[in-house]
Amino acid sequence: MSLTQLNIHQFRNIHSARLQFDAGLNLICGENGSGKTSVLEAIYFLGMGRSFRSHLSQRVIQFDANELTLFAELNQPEGNMKLGLRRYRSGDIDVRLQGEKLKRLSELAETLPIQVITPESFSLLFEGPKARRQFIDWGAFHSDHQFHGVWGNVRRILKQRNQLLKQQASQDTLKVWDAELVRYTEAVTEIRSHYVDSLNAVLTGIIDKFLPQVEVKISFTQGWDKKTPYATVLYSQYQRDLAAGHTSSGAHKADLRLRVGNLPVQDALSRGQLKLLVCALRIAQGKLLKQQIDKSSVYLVDDLPSELDSKHRQLLLSQLLETEAQVFVTAIEPTAITDSLHSPPAQMFHMEQGNVTVKDATSL
Ligand SMILES: Nc1ncnc2c1ncn2[C@@H]1O[C@H](COP(=O)(O)OP(=O)(O)OP(=O)(O)O)[C@@H](O)[C@H]1O
């Protein structure tokens, strides 16, 4: 799967652009503020219906405009596909696949599995567990079709249960909800746990390349004590949950633990090593997806040179391309990337004040 064409209209500082991409490596260069990240953001917006930079989607609409429009052609094993998205300042969104209106944004994500690597990515390792849960769920979502629905049920029931707890509901009233919650929570946990096991198998080989002297251990924590059935936990924590007004244990507390020996990775590794570890994690996800459902991912790598030496830049690029993914990389200076490649990138763009021109990479 790859994006062959992207038309951008009124997105950040890009008024209008038509870009033709290669199925392999696409390099986007330009000065600070020229709009490089905005191109990556536009691709992400098309695949996810939201930005990776701001949770306020209207921020990406060009200052004086009322709406943004993105249109892409995708090359899929099943044939070419047309994907269009229009987002209005009012908040309305219109997404079409082959001209048909999509009902759920998750259908977009299924069509375009996107991975993002930015200079801030390593915060995945020491931010709260939410980011790591999202990391696991990216894989769980793509590798198991049941996941989206089951996880949606867990969140819906948790919301209802929490509302009842705030109303001081009795344990008897909660019983019916708890039975459903246990059923869906166990299903979610099994999918997540199975996914992390499969990921671990792929990850080991990649970590060996990125961090050869370091033994990183990754484990899944499900959100409550593994030895106790979830039904028992809910029952025994009733008083505590009642006092807190919310459910203290469950799949919504799941996490991924990353350690070097007995230390959390953020205490054992340098910033550059942490960045490499996050890259290894994301590459492992792409490789696993390819193995599991023969689907390739799209990688958006913002400011690739930052904090990586030339050897590791080269390693990262070669590993990314090995996943057979389509890769979009931004850099201020093209040579920061081309110096790390054996052959020039297949497609290269230069950005200047929101305007894009195609560059001949062989002339560098
Ligand atoms: N909604 C908007 N409408 C118009 N312009 C915007 C909007 N939001 C941001 N901008 C401008 O768009 C420009 C694009 O920024 P972007 O982050 O894409 O650049 P960049 O080339 O990635 O820069 P850097 O190398 O510094 O990361 C910025 O100058 C910003 O001020």
The ligand as a Gaussian input file, in Angstrom:
#p B3LYP/6-31G(d) Opt

LIG

0 1
 N       -3.481000      27.387000      10.309000
 C       -2.426000      27.936000       9.737000
 N       -2.571000      28.733000       8.644000
 C       -1.492000      29.284000       8.013000
 N       -0.211000      29.079000       8.423000
 C       -0.016000      28.306000       9.508000
 C       -1.109000      27.683000      10.215000
 N       -0.609000      26.959000      11.241000
 C        0.739000      27.127000      11.184000
 N        1.091000      27.930000      10.164000
 C        2.441000      28.312000       9.722000
 O        2.867000      27.298000       8.851000
 C        4.287000      27.196000       8.845000
 C        4.591000      25.737000       8.685000
 O        5.212000      25.148000       9.763000
 P        5.824000      23.677000       9.742000
 O        5.916000      23.289000      11.155000
 O        5.108000      22.813000       8.790000
 O        7.278000      23.995000       9.139000
 P        8.578000      23.099000       9.118000
 O        9.160000      23.306000       7.768000
 O        8.292000      21.715000       9.534000
 O        9.466000      23.826000      10.215000
 P       10.609000      23.279000      11.224000
 O       11.787000      22.887000      10.384000
 O       10.895000      24.492000      12.039000
 O       10.004000      22.165000      12.019000
 C        4.750000      27.916000      10.091000
 O        5.440000      29.079000       9.675000
 C        3.472000      28.317000      10.820000
 O        3.544000      29.608000      11.362000

